Amino acid sequence: MKHFMDDKFLLDNEVGEKLYFEYAKDLPIIDYHCHLSPQEIYENKEFKNITEVWLYGDHYKWRAMRANGVEEEYVTGNASDYDKFLAWARTLPMLIGNPLYNWTHLELQRFFDVYDVLNEQNAPKIWEQVNAKLTSGEFRARDFITKSNVEVVCTTDDPVDNLEYHIKLKEENFDVKVLPSFRPDKGLEINRDGFQDWVKKLEGASGITITSYDDFLQALESRVEFFDSIGGKLSDHAIDSMMYAETTKEEVANFFTSALKGKKVSLEEEKKFKSYTLTFLGKTYAKFDWAMQFHINALRNNNSRMFGDLGPDTGFDSINDELIAKPLVGILDSMEKENGLPRTILYSLNPHDFSTIASIMGSFQGGGIPGKVQLGTAWWYNDTKLGMLNQMQTLADIGVFGRFIGMLTDSRSLLSYPRHEYFRRLMCSLVGKWVEDGEIAYDLDSLGSIVKGISYYNAKEYFNF
């Protein structure tokens, strides 16, 4: 029997151990997609206690606590931070098999040298032990980043954001690059309440008076240029329903004018607006040599009562099962027709889409760019042990595994960086299993180079960091 989460955790074979310890373990981290606050990083926030840094905003943990019977008062309510921590400590033993169980203990081990198995009985002791470190002055926001050997952090930012804290961090020459990512979802959701207000904000941010669709596109491009000037290299799109319809700019301009007047457009008109606007943005990203990310097939805010009480991003989303192949091909091809397809990363929350996406990718590779179109790493409900292995095996089956750009945190928590270790261990173990099963040759130098690429170097090259 193996010891609990020891040095050989998740490493099931000798080749995997060699690959992890000799090639992957000590490489820097490029966290090219997350939801960290640039303000907290700039201000180097100090956290009062473990609940504040661990449970605030973590809807992964919130869902688990609710499923364990914890009342909302102890999840997002007004209970004390100590009582919320105790509620998490009661929940954790029930989560065997869930990555939260392992991530929690990795975070305790790597940041706080706590190797106890957290439960309700030892929670008071761990609360004191961890909080003493948090308030020591050595565990502020930037410390978690630097202690994790992070080289680049890409946050998620609205095009109307002034990027104040990114600019300040850049001027201060913080050791870690904290770069913005362009997330224009509010500008694509033409039927969503608040669209007109957002266009007004875009007008103010860009300095361009928006009375026409051409003005709107010009304002969006000006914000891409601004993000680029601060060091931005990526866009990000939450595409919960993949849409595509052939259209013309003149036709879409009419829909946009109607929307500016507060009118709702039809579903077909929405498809056309999103198709043309997204194609324009893709070509703009290519012009600035950016990478574009699509996060597809999430079903959000399922519980309308709780959405009304708590708002979005509080743990009431799920996997969607809409068909994506034809509209995804339509969007990518509309960019490719004009040689305007940027480097593109395609994620789906539905693991049944992995093979579909991996096969579509092969139709749009080229331009001498290794892995130009990527099957995004296992995301959200898929960043489990089996989910990560499934994503990697699918990529290996259909694509070019050695060009994979690897893991990201997709997290709001500064304690999430051990997820990269979790991923690297699984990846090394998978490659080692292929060797030990006689499926690939045992060439340690070659395999080590691939492992180093997936852990770090591929992303560094792909994003031109």
C-alpha positions in Angstrom: 0.0 0.0 0.0 1.3 3.5 -0.9 1.6 6.2 1.6 -1.0 9.0 1.4 0.1 11.7 -1.1 3.8 11.0 -0.8 6.5 11.8 -3.4 5.1 9.1 -5.7 1.6 10.5 -5.6 -0.2 9.7 -8.9 3.1 8.3 -10.3 2.2 4.7 -11.1 5.4 3.6 -12.9 9.2 4.1 -12.8 9.4 5.9 -16.1 6.7 8.4 -15.0 8.7 9.0 -11.8 11.9 9.8 -13.8 10.0 12.1 -16.2 8.4 14.0 -13.3 11.3 14.4 -11.0 14.0 14.9 -13.6 12.2 16.9 -16.2 8.8 18.4 -15.1 8.9 19.1 -11.4 10.9 22.2 -11.1 9.9 24.1 -14.3 8.2 27.5 -14.0 4.4 27.8 -14.4 2.7 29.8 -17.1 -0.9 30.3 -16.0 -2.4 31.5 -19.2 -6.0 31.6 -18.0 -7.2 32.4 -14.6 -9.6 34.7 -12.7 -7.3 36.2 -10.2 -7.7 39.9 -9.2 -4.9 42.1 -10.6 -5.8 44.6 -7.9 -5.2 42.0 -5.1 -1.8 41.2 -6.8 -0.8 44.8 -7.1 -1.8 45.7 -3.5 -0.1 42.5 -2.3 -3.2 41.6 -0.3 -2.7 40.1 3.2 -5.3 37.5 4.1 -6.8 37.5 7.7 -7.3 33.7 7.7 -7.5 30.5 5.6 -11.2 31.0 4.8 -10.6 34.3 3.1 -7.9 32.9 0.8 -9.4 29.5 0.4 -13.2 29.6 0.4 -14.1 33.2 -0.7 -15.3 32.9 -4.3 -14.4 29.2 -4.8 -17.6 27.8 -6.2 -16.0 24.3 -6.6 -15.9 24.1 -2.8 -19.3 25.8 -2.4 -21.0 23.1 -4.5 -19.4 20.3 -2.5 -20.4 21.9 0.8 -24.0 22.2 -0.3 -24.0 18.6 -1.5 -22.8 17.6 1.9 -25.7 19.2 3.5 -24.1 22.5 4.7 -26.6 25.3 5.0 -26.0 28.4 2.8 -25.2 30.4 5.9 -21.9 28.5 6.1 -21.2 28.6 2.4 -21.8 32.2 1.1 -23.8 33.6 4.1 -23.0 35.5 7.2 -21.5 32.8 9.3 -18.0 33.5 10.7 -14.9 32.6 8.7 -14.0 30.1 11.4 -17.4 28.3 11.1 -17.1 28.3 7.4 -13.7 26.6 7.6 -15.1 24.0 10.0 -17.9 23.3 7.5 -15.3 22.7 4.8 -13.3 20.5 7.2 -16.5 18.4 7.8 -17.1 18.2 4.1 -13.6 17.2 3.0 -13.6 13.6 4.3 -16.7 12.9 2.2 -14.9 13.9 -1.0 -12.6 10.9 -1.5 -12.2 10.4 -5.2 -12.8 14.1 -5.9 -9.8 16.2 -7.0 -10.8 18.8 -4.3 -9.7 16.2 -1.7 -6.2 16.0 -3.2 -6.0 19.7 -4.2 -6.9 20.7 -0.6 -4.1 18.6 0.9 -1.6 19.6 -1.8 -2.3 23.3 -0.9 -1.9 22.6 2.8 1.4 20.7 2.2 3.0 23.0 -0.4 2.2 26.4 1.1 1.9 25.7 4.8 3.9 22.5 5.5 0.7 20.9 6.9 0.8 17.2 6.3 -2.2 16.3 8.5 -5.3 15.0 6.8 -7.8 17.7 7.4 -11.0 16.8 9.3 -13.4 18.3 11.8 -11.3 17.0 14.8 -7.9 18.6 13.8 -9.5 21.7 12.0 -9.0 24.0 15.0 -5.3 23.2 15.2 -4.8 23.6 11.4 -6.8 26.9 11.6 -4.3 28.3 14.1 -1.2 26.9 12.3 -2.1 28.2 8.9 -3.4 31.6 10.1 -0.2 32.2 11.9 1.7 31.9 8.6 -0.9 34.0 6.7 -0.4 36.9 9.1 3.4 36.6 9.3 3.9 39.0 6.4 5.4 36.2 4.2 2.2 34.9 2.8 0.7 37.8 0.9 -0.9 37.6 -2.5 2.4 38.0 -4.4 4.1 35.4 -2.2 1.8 32.7 -3.3 2.6 33.4 -6.9 6.4 33.6 -6.4 6.6 30.6 -4.1 4.8 28.6 -6.8 7.5 29.5 -9.4 5.0 31.3 -11.6 6.4 33.2 -14.5 3.3 34.6 -16.2 -0.3 35.2 -15.0 -3.0 36.0 -17.5 -6.1 37.4 -15.9 -9.6 37.7 -17.5 -10.6 41.3 -18.3 -13.5 43.2 -19.8 -12.5 45.3 -22.9 -13.8 48.4 -21.1 -11.4 47.9 -18.1 -8.8 50.6 -17.8 -6.2 47.9 -16.8 -5.0 50.2 -14.0 -3.4 47.5 -11.9 -1.8 45.7 -14.9 -0.2 49.0 -15.8 1.0 49.6 -12.2 2.5 46.1 -12.0 4.3 46.6 -15.3 5.7 50.0 -14.2 6.8 48.5 -10.9 8.6 45.6 -12.7 7.1 42.9 -10.5 9.1 39.7 -11.1 6.0 37.9 -12.5 4.3 39.1 -15.7 0.6 39.8 -14.9 -1.0 40.3 -18.3 -4.6 41.0 -19.3 -6.8 38.8 -21.4 -9.5 40.3 -23.6 -13.0 38.9 -22.7 -15.6 40.7 -24.9 -18.6 38.5 -24.0 -20.8 41.4 -23.0 -20.3 42.9 -26.5 -21.5 39.8 -28.2 -24.6 39.1 -26.1 -26.8 41.5 -28.1 -30.0 40.2 -26.5 -28.8 40.3 -22.9 -30.0 43.0 -20.5 -27.3 45.6 -20.2 -26.0 45.4 -23.7 -26.7 49.1 -24.4 -25.1 50.1 -21.2 -22.0 48.1 -22.0 -21.8 49.8 -25.5 -21.8 53.2 -23.7 -18.9 52.0 -21.5 -17.0 50.9 -24.6 -17.6 54.3 -26.1 -16.1 55.9 -23.0 -13.1 53.5 -22.8 -12.3 53.8 -26.5 -13.1 57.5 -27.0 -15.1 56.6 -30.1 -18.7 57.8 -30.4 -20.7 54.6 -31.3 -23.7 55.3 -33.5 -23.2 52.6 -36.0 -21.9 49.0 -36.3 -18.7 50.3 -38.0 -18.1 52.5 -34.9 -18.6 49.5 -32.7 -16.1 47.4 -34.5 -13.6 50.2 -34.6 -14.0 50.7 -30.8 -13.5 46.9 -30.2 -10.3 47.0 -32.3 -9.0 50.0 -30.5 -9.4 48.1 -27.2 -7.5 45.1 -28.6 -4.7 47.6 -29.5 -4.8 49.0 -25.9 -4.6 45.6 -24.3 -1.8 44.7 -26.6 0.1 47.8 -25.5 0.0 46.6 -21.9 1.3 43.1 -22.9 -1.9 41.3 -23.6 -1.5 38.2 -25.9 -4.8 36.4 -25.5 -8.6 36.8 -25.9 -11.1 34.6 -24.2 -14.7 33.9 -25.1 -17.4 32.1 -23.1 -19.5 30.6 -25.9 -22.1 28.6 -24.1 -24.1 28.0 -27.3 -22.0 27.7 -30.4 -23.7 29.7 -33.2 -22.9 30.4 -36.8 -24.9 31.8 -39.8 -23.7 33.3 -43.1 -24.4 37.1 -43.2 -23.0 40.4 -44.4 -21.8 43.5 -42.5 -24.7 45.5 -43.9 -27.2 43.0 -42.6 -25.6 42.9 -39.1 -25.4 46.7 -39.0 -29.2 46.8 -39.1 -29.5 44.4 -36.2 -27.0 46.4 -34.2 -28.9 49.6 -34.8 -32.1 47.9 -33.5 -30.3 46.7 -30.4 -28.9 50.1 -29.7 -32.5 51.3 -29.5 -33.3 48.7 -26.9 -35.1 46.2 -29.2 -34.5 42.5 -29.0 -33.4 40.7 -32.2 -34.5 37.2 -33.3 -32.4 34.1 -32.7 -31.3 34.0 -36.3 -30.3 37.7 -36.2 -28.4 37.0 -33.0 -26.6 34.2 -34.7 -25.6 36.5 -37.6 -24.5 39.3 -35.3 -22.3 36.9 -33.2 -20.9 35.3 -36.3 -19.8 38.4 -38.0 -18.6 40.1 -34.9 -16.6 37.1 -33.7 -15.1 36.6 -37.2 -14.0 40.3 -37.1 -12.5 39.8 -33.7 -10.7 36.7 -34.7 -9.1 38.5 -37.7 -8.2 41.3 -35.4 -6.5 38.9 -33.0 -4.5 37.4 -35.9 -3.4 40.9 -36.9 -2.0 41.5 -33.4 -0.5 37.9 -33.3 -2.7 36.9 -30.4 -4.1 33.6 -29.4 -7.9 33.2 -29.1 -9.7 31.0 -26.6 -13.2 29.5 -26.9 -14.8 28.1 -23.7 -17.8 26.1 -25.1 -20.8 24.3 -23.8 -21.4 25.5 -20.3 -25.0 25.7 -19.0 -25.0 28.6 -16.6 -27.2 29.8 -13.7 -29.4 26.8 -13.7 -31.0 27.5 -10.3 -33.0 30.7 -10.9 -33.9 31.2 -7.2 -30.2 31.0 -6.1 -29.2 33.1 -9.1 -31.6 35.8 -7.9 -30.1 35.5 -4.4 -26.4 35.2 -5.1 -25.8 36.1 -8.8 -23.5 34.4 -11.3 -20.4 32.3 -10.6 -21.7 30.9 -7.3 -21.8 27.2 -8.2 -25.0 26.7 -10.1 -23.7 25.9 -13.5 -23.3 22.6 -15.3 -22.3 20.8 -18.5 -24.2 21.7 -21.6 -24.9 19.2 -24.4 -25.6 21.3 -27.5 -24.1 20.2 -30.8 -21.1 22.2 -31.7 -19.4 20.8 -34.8 -21.1 22.7 -37.7 -21.2 26.1 -36.1 -17.6 25.7 -34.8 -16.4 24.8 -38.2 -18.4 27.7 -39.7 -16.7 30.3 -37.4 -13.2 28.9 -37.8 -13.6 28.7 -41.6 -15.0 32.2 -41.8 -11.7 33.5 -40.3 -9.6 31.1 -42.3 -11.1 32.1 -45.7 -9.4 35.5 -45.4 -6.2 34.0 -43.8 -7.3 35.5 -40.6 -7.5 32.6 -38.2 -5.4 33.3 -35.1 -3.8 30.7 -32.9 -6.8 29.1 -31.3 -7.5 27.1 -28.1 -10.8 25.2 -28.0 -12.2 24.0 -24.7 -15.5 22.2 -24.1 -17.1 21.6 -20.8 -18.7 18.5 -22.3 -16.1 15.7 -22.5 -18.1 14.1 -25.3 -16.9 17.0 -27.5 -13.2 16.2 -27.1 -13.0 13.9 -30.2 -15.1 16.2 -32.2 -12.9 19.2 -31.4 -9.7 17.2 -31.9 -10.8 16.1 -35.4 -11.9 19.7 -36.3 -8.6 21.0 -35.2 -6.8 19.0 -37.9 -8.7 20.9 -40.6 -7.3 24.2 -39.5 -3.6 23.6 -38.6 -0.9 25.1 -40.7 1.0 28.3 -41.2 4.2 26.7 -39.9 2.9 27.1 -36.3 3.3 24.0 -34.1 -0.1 23.2 -32.6 -1.8 26.3 -34.0 -5.2 25.0 -33.0 -5.2 23.4 -29.6 -7.6 21.0 -27.7 -7.7 23.0 -24.5 -6.8 21.3 -21.3 -9.5 19.6 -19.3 -11.6 22.5 -18.0 -13.8 23.0 -14.9 -15.8 19.8 -14.4 -13.2 17.9 -16.4 -10.0 18.9 -14.5 -10.3 15.6 -12.5 -7.9 12.7 -12.7 -10.0 10.8 -15.3 -11.0 14.0 -17.1 -7.4 15.1 -17.6 -6.3 11.6 -18.7 -9.3 11.5 -21.1 -8.4 14.8 -22.6 -4.7 13.9 -23.0 -5.5 10.5 -24.5 -8.0 12.0 -27.0 -5.4 14.5 -28.1 -2.8 11.8 -28.5 -5.2 9.6 -30.4 -6.2 12.3 -32.9 -3.7 15.2 -32.7 -0.1 15.9 -31.9 0.4 15.3 -28.1 3.9 16.7 -28.1 2.7 20.2 -29.0 0.1 20.4 -26.2 0.4 23.7 -24.3 -0.6 22.1 -21.0 -2.3 23.2 -17.8 -3.9 26.3 -16.5 -5.7 27.1 -13.2 -8.9 28.8 -14.3 -9.2 29.8 -10.7 -10.1 32.7 -8.5 -7.8 31.4 -5.7 -4.1 32.2 -5.2 -3.7 28.8 -3.7 -4.6 26.9 -6.9 -1.1 26.5 -8.3 -0.5 23.0 -7.0 -3.1 22.0 -9.7 -0.1 22.3 -12.1 1.8 19.7 -10.1 -1.3 17.5 -10.1 -1.5 17.8 -13.9 2.3 17.2 -14.4 2.3 14.1 -12.3 -0.7 12.7 -14.3 0.9 13.6 -17.6 4.3 12.0 -16.7 2.5 8.9 -15.4 0.5 8.6 -18.7 3.6 8.8 -20.8 5.4 6.4 -18.6 2.6 3.9 -18.9 2.8 4.1 -22.7 6.5 3.2 -22.4 6.0 0.4 -19.9 3.2 -1.1 -22.0 5.6 -1.1 -25.0 3.5 1.4 -27.0 6.3 3.9 -27.4 10.1 3.7 -27.3 12.0 4.3 -24.1 14.1 7.3 -25.2 14.4 9.3 -22.0 15.9 12.4 -23.7 13.2 12.6 -26.3 10.4 11.9 -23.8 11.9 14.3 -21.4 11.9 17.1 -24.0 8.2 16.4 -24.7 7.3 16.5 -21.0 9.2 19.8 -20.6 7.4 21.2 -23.5 3.9 20.3 -22.2 4.8 21.5 -18.7 6.2 24.9 -19.8 8.0 25.5 -23.0 5.2 24.9 -25.5 3.0 27.6 -23.8 6.0 30.0 -23.6 6.6 29.7 -27.3 2.9 29.5 -28.3 2.0 32.8 -26.6 5.3 34.5 -27.5 5.9 35.4 -23.8 
